[in-house]
Amino acid sequence: MAAGDAPHCVAFGRVGGTMIRPCWFILGFLAFVCNVAVSQEALVREIEDAMRAKPQEVVYDFGHLLQSAGVTELRQLAEGFRADGLHFYVVTVPPSSLNVDSLAESVYGDFRMTAHDVLITYDSKRVYGKTLALQGEPQAFQEAVRAAQPGFKLYYAKGLAALAQSLRDHIVQRRTNEATQQQAAVARQRLLWVSMAVVVVVAVSIVVYRQWQQRSVARQQYDDRLKEADLLFQQVSVNMPLGGLSLQEVAPGQADDAPHDLASAFLRLEGELRRCQQQSGPRLADVDRLIADLHTLNRQLGPT
């Protein structure tokens, strides 16, 4: 049993030795990451405390990367951007910072910055810009970084100023484009309403014109029939005898009261003709009835 135990113990020791080394490496790496993360969290708190203590400041040089002249240059530039409604903040951090991207995101979110705010973080090797004014346009940041490269080769503040200027130009251009699109949308909306109004006016005009045309045609027909009735009445007047007694000669075989009936019919038709001539609204049926009655009376009178 003892001889068998020894090899087993040796084998166990070898296996255990190979496992301990990677475990120490992983633990050491995790400890390093945690230490850096804690350090960055402390740096974020420090930056935010400074921004709360000096809200009017625009340059926070925690990385000690800028000269006083460079700080003044950035302040003057940021002051000019306020005319566009933009607030620029430049934060430098030590080169040992883990991630300027996450640092900028944390500060931007903690302060609830809006599309009027632009935050730039820089650690002498990496630069990161954050603003809601250019949300959805990563190419704008990439172009701004490329435009700032010559400035960074001169000195840090010059590169940061070039980056800020390029971001400002992109923001103003985007605002201009959005305003133009909005104006175009309003113009299209107005044009749509004007077009609809024109269509309505044209449709109403067509209806009114057709109604007027129909009334005009009806009036013309009425005038023509009334003229016919007037000519027929004149013919009946010519056929009417001068005296009521002579009507017996014109229409023999009628009863004694026939002349009186013909005279009454003549007077009645004369009155209807006058009413048709004086009425405002055309009533073609009345004129047709008058013409029919005049024909009847004319037949009763017979040829002169």
C-alpha positions as CSV (number, residue, x, y, z in Angstrom):
1,M,0.0,0.0,0.0
2,A,2.8,2.4,0.9
3,A,4.6,1.8,-2.4
4,G,1.4,2.4,-4.3
5,D,0.6,5.6,-2.4
6,A,3.9,7.3,-3.3
7,P,3.5,7.4,-7.0
8,H,-0.1,8.7,-6.6
9,C,1.0,11.6,-4.4
10,V,3.7,12.6,-6.8
11,A,1.3,12.5,-9.7
12,F,-1.2,14.7,-7.8
13,G,1.6,17.2,-6.9
14,R,2.5,17.6,-10.6
15,V,-1.1,18.1,-11.7
16,G,-1.6,20.6,-8.9
17,G,1.5,22.5,-9.8
18,T,0.4,23.0,-13.5
19,M,-3.0,24.4,-12.4
20,I,-1.7,26.9,-9.9
21,R,0.3,29.0,-12.4
22,P,-2.6,30.0,-14.7
23,C,-4.8,30.6,-11.7
24,W,-2.3,33.1,-10.3
25,F,-2.0,34.7,-13.7
26,I,-5.8,35.1,-14.0
27,L,-6.1,36.4,-10.5
28,G,-3.3,38.9,-11.1
29,F,-4.9,40.1,-14.3
30,L,-8.3,40.5,-12.6
31,A,-6.7,42.4,-9.8
32,F,-5.0,44.7,-12.3
33,V,-8.3,45.3,-14.2
34,C,-10.2,45.9,-11.0
35,N,-7.5,48.3,-9.8
36,V,-7.6,50.3,-13.1
37,A,-11.4,50.3,-13.0
38,V,-11.5,51.6,-9.5
39,S,-8.9,54.2,-10.4
40,Q,-11.0,55.3,-13.4
41,E,-14.1,55.4,-11.4
42,A,-12.3,57.7,-8.9
43,L,-11.1,59.8,-11.8
44,V,-14.7,60.1,-13.1
45,R,-15.8,61.3,-9.7
46,E,-13.0,63.7,-9.5
47,I,-13.8,65.2,-12.9
48,E,-17.5,65.5,-12.1
49,D,-16.8,67.2,-8.8
50,A,-14.6,69.7,-10.6
51,M,-17.2,70.3,-13.2
52,R,-19.8,70.9,-10.5
53,A,-17.5,73.2,-8.6
54,K,-16.6,75.2,-11.7
55,P,-19.6,74.9,-14.1
56,Q,-18.4,77.9,-16.2
57,E,-15.0,76.3,-16.9
58,V,-14.6,74.6,-20.3
59,V,-11.1,73.0,-19.9
60,Y,-10.3,70.5,-17.2
61,D,-6.6,69.5,-17.5
62,F,-6.4,66.4,-15.3
63,G,-3.8,64.9,-17.5
64,H,-1.5,68.0,-17.2
65,L,-1.1,67.9,-21.0
66,L,-1.8,71.6,-21.8
67,Q,0.1,74.8,-21.5
68,S,-1.6,77.9,-20.1
69,A,-1.6,79.4,-23.6
70,G,-3.3,76.3,-25.0
71,V,-5.9,76.4,-22.2
72,T,-6.6,80.1,-23.0
73,E,-6.9,79.2,-26.7
74,L,-9.5,76.5,-26.0
75,R,-11.5,78.7,-23.7
76,Q,-11.7,81.5,-26.3
77,L,-12.8,79.0,-28.9
78,A,-15.5,77.5,-26.7
79,E,-16.7,81.0,-25.8
80,G,-17.2,81.7,-29.5
81,F,-19.2,78.5,-29.9
82,R,-21.7,79.7,-27.3
83,A,-23.1,82.0,-30.0
84,D,-24.3,78.9,-31.8
85,G,-25.9,77.6,-28.6
86,L,-23.1,75.0,-28.0
87,H,-21.3,74.3,-24.8
88,F,-17.9,72.6,-25.3
89,Y,-16.0,70.8,-22.5
90,V,-12.5,69.5,-22.9
91,V,-11.1,67.0,-20.4
92,T,-7.6,65.7,-20.4
93,V,-6.7,62.6,-18.4
94,P,-3.4,60.8,-17.6
95,P,-2.1,58.4,-20.3
96,S,-2.6,55.6,-17.9
97,S,-6.4,55.9,-18.1
98,L,-8.1,52.7,-19.1
99,N,-10.7,54.0,-21.6
100,V,-11.4,57.6,-22.5
101,D,-14.5,56.5,-24.4
102,S,-16.2,55.0,-21.3
103,L,-15.0,58.0,-19.3
104,A,-16.7,60.4,-21.6
105,E,-19.9,58.4,-21.8
106,S,-20.1,58.3,-18.0
107,V,-19.6,62.0,-17.5
108,Y,-21.9,62.9,-20.4
109,G,-24.6,60.6,-19.0
110,D,-24.2,61.6,-15.3
111,F,-24.6,65.3,-16.2
112,R,-27.6,64.6,-18.4
113,M,-26.0,66.6,-21.2
114,T,-28.1,67.4,-24.2
115,A,-27.6,68.1,-27.9
116,H,-26.3,71.5,-27.0
117,D,-23.3,70.0,-25.1
118,V,-20.1,68.6,-26.6
119,L,-17.6,66.7,-24.4
120,I,-14.1,65.9,-25.6
121,T,-11.7,63.6,-23.6
122,Y,-8.0,63.2,-24.4
123,D,-5.1,61.2,-22.9
124,S,-2.3,62.2,-25.3
125,K,-2.9,59.1,-27.5
126,R,-6.6,58.7,-27.8
127,V,-9.3,61.3,-28.2
128,Y,-13.0,60.8,-27.9
129,G,-15.9,63.2,-28.6
130,K,-19.5,62.8,-27.3
131,T,-22.6,64.9,-28.3
132,L,-26.2,64.1,-29.1
133,A,-26.1,66.8,-31.7
134,L,-24.3,64.3,-34.0
135,Q,-26.1,61.1,-32.9
136,G,-26.2,58.6,-35.7
137,E,-23.3,60.2,-37.6
138,P,-20.0,58.4,-36.6
139,Q,-18.4,59.6,-39.8
140,A,-18.6,63.2,-38.5
141,F,-16.4,62.3,-35.6
142,Q,-14.0,60.3,-37.8
143,E,-13.7,63.3,-40.2
144,A,-13.2,65.6,-37.3
145,V,-10.3,63.5,-35.9
146,R,-8.7,63.3,-39.3
147,A,-9.0,67.1,-39.7
148,A,-7.4,67.6,-36.2
149,Q,-4.3,65.4,-36.9
150,P,-2.1,68.2,-38.2
151,G,-2.9,70.2,-35.1
152,F,-2.0,67.4,-32.8
153,K,1.4,67.2,-34.5
154,L,2.0,70.9,-33.4
155,Y,0.8,70.7,-29.9
156,Y,-2.1,69.1,-28.0
157,A,-4.2,72.2,-27.6
158,K,-4.0,73.0,-31.3
159,G,-5.3,69.5,-32.1
160,L,-8.1,69.7,-29.6
161,A,-9.1,73.1,-30.9
162,A,-9.1,71.8,-34.5
163,L,-11.2,68.8,-33.4
164,A,-13.7,71.1,-31.6
165,Q,-13.9,73.4,-34.6
166,S,-14.6,70.5,-36.9
167,L,-17.3,69.1,-34.6
168,R,-18.9,72.6,-34.4
169,D,-18.9,72.9,-38.2
170,H,-20.6,69.5,-38.5
171,I,-23.2,70.4,-35.9
172,V,-24.0,73.7,-37.6
173,Q,-24.2,72.0,-41.0
174,R,-26.6,69.4,-39.7
175,R,-28.8,72.0,-38.1
176,T,-28.8,74.0,-41.4
177,N,-29.8,70.8,-43.3
178,E,-32.5,70.0,-40.8
179,A,-33.8,73.5,-41.0
180,T,-33.8,73.4,-44.8
181,Q,-35.6,70.0,-44.7
182,Q,-38.1,71.4,-42.3
183,Q,-38.8,74.4,-44.4
184,A,-39.1,72.2,-47.5
185,A,-41.6,70.0,-45.6
186,V,-43.6,73.1,-44.6
187,A,-43.5,74.4,-48.1
188,R,-44.7,71.0,-49.4
189,Q,-47.5,71.1,-46.9
190,R,-48.5,74.6,-47.9
191,L,-48.3,73.6,-51.6
192,L,-50.5,70.6,-50.8
193,W,-53.1,72.8,-49.1
194,V,-53.0,75.4,-51.9
195,S,-53.4,72.6,-54.4
196,M,-56.4,71.2,-52.6
197,A,-57.8,74.7,-52.3
198,V,-57.3,75.3,-56.0
199,V,-59.0,71.9,-56.8
200,V,-62.0,72.8,-54.6
201,V,-62.3,76.3,-56.2
202,V,-62.1,74.8,-59.6
203,A,-64.7,72.1,-58.8
204,V,-67.0,74.7,-57.3
205,S,-66.5,77.0,-60.3
206,I,-67.3,74.1,-62.6
207,V,-70.5,73.3,-60.7
208,V,-71.5,77.0,-60.6
209,Y,-70.7,77.5,-64.3
210,R,-72.7,74.5,-65.3
211,Q,-75.6,75.7,-63.2
212,W,-75.4,79.1,-64.7
213,Q,-75.1,77.6,-68.2
214,Q,-78.2,75.5,-67.5
215,R,-80.1,78.5,-66.3
216,S,-78.9,80.5,-69.2
217,V,-80.1,77.8,-71.7
218,A,-83.4,77.5,-69.8
219,R,-83.8,81.3,-69.9
220,Q,-83.1,81.3,-73.6
221,Q,-85.6,78.6,-74.3
222,Y,-88.1,80.5,-72.1
223,D,-87.5,83.7,-74.0
224,D,-87.8,82.0,-77.4
225,R,-91.1,80.3,-76.3
226,L,-92.4,83.6,-74.8
227,K,-91.6,85.3,-78.1
228,E,-93.5,82.6,-79.9
229,A,-96.4,83.1,-77.5
230,D,-96.4,86.8,-78.1
231,L,-96.5,86.4,-81.8
232,L,-99.3,83.9,-81.5
233,F,-101.2,86.3,-79.2
234,Q,-100.8,89.0,-81.8
235,Q,-102.3,86.7,-84.4
236,V,-105.2,85.9,-82.1
237,S,-105.6,89.6,-81.5
238,V,-105.9,90.2,-85.2
239,N,-108.4,87.4,-85.5
240,M,-110.5,88.7,-82.6
241,P,-113.5,90.8,-83.9
242,L,-113.8,94.4,-82.7
243,G,-117.2,93.9,-81.1
244,G,-118.5,91.0,-79.1
245,L,-121.7,90.6,-81.2
246,S,-119.7,90.0,-84.4
247,L,-118.3,86.9,-82.8
248,Q,-121.5,85.1,-83.8
249,E,-120.5,85.7,-87.4
250,V,-117.0,84.5,-86.9
251,A,-118.1,81.4,-85.1
252,P,-121.6,80.5,-86.2
253,G,-123.5,77.8,-84.5
254,Q,-122.3,78.7,-81.0
255,A,-124.6,79.4,-78.1
256,D,-125.7,83.0,-77.3
257,D,-123.0,83.2,-74.6
258,A,-120.2,82.0,-76.8
259,P,-118.9,85.5,-77.7
260,H,-118.7,86.3,-74.1
261,D,-116.8,83.1,-73.4
262,L,-114.3,83.8,-76.2
263,A,-113.7,87.4,-75.0
264,S,-113.2,86.1,-71.5
265,A,-110.7,83.5,-72.7
266,F,-108.9,86.2,-74.7
267,L,-108.6,88.5,-71.7
268,R,-107.5,85.6,-69.5
269,L,-104.7,84.6,-72.0
270,E,-103.7,88.2,-72.3
271,G,-103.2,88.4,-68.5
272,E,-101.2,85.1,-68.5
273,L,-99.0,86.5,-71.2
274,R,-98.3,89.6,-69.2
275,R,-97.5,87.5,-66.1
276,C,-95.1,85.3,-68.1
277,Q,-93.4,88.5,-69.4
278,Q,-93.0,90.0,-65.9
279,Q,-92.1,87.0,-63.8
280,S,-88.4,86.7,-62.6
281,G,-87.9,83.0,-62.7
282,P,-88.4,81.2,-66.0
283,R,-91.3,78.7,-66.0
284,L,-91.3,77.1,-69.4
285,A,-94.4,74.9,-68.6
286,D,-96.5,78.1,-68.1
287,V,-95.5,79.4,-71.5
288,D,-96.1,76.1,-73.1
289,R,-99.6,76.0,-71.6
290,L,-100.2,79.6,-72.7
291,I,-99.2,78.7,-76.3
292,A,-101.4,75.6,-76.3
293,D,-104.4,77.7,-75.1
294,L,-103.7,80.4,-77.7
295,H,-103.7,77.7,-80.4
296,T,-107.0,76.5,-79.1
297,L,-108.5,79.9,-79.0
298,N,-107.1,80.7,-82.5
299,R,-108.7,77.5,-83.8
300,Q,-112.1,78.5,-82.3
301,L,-111.9,81.9,-83.9
302,G,-111.1,80.4,-87.3
303,P,-109.5,82.2,-90.3
304,T,-110.1,85.9,-90.6
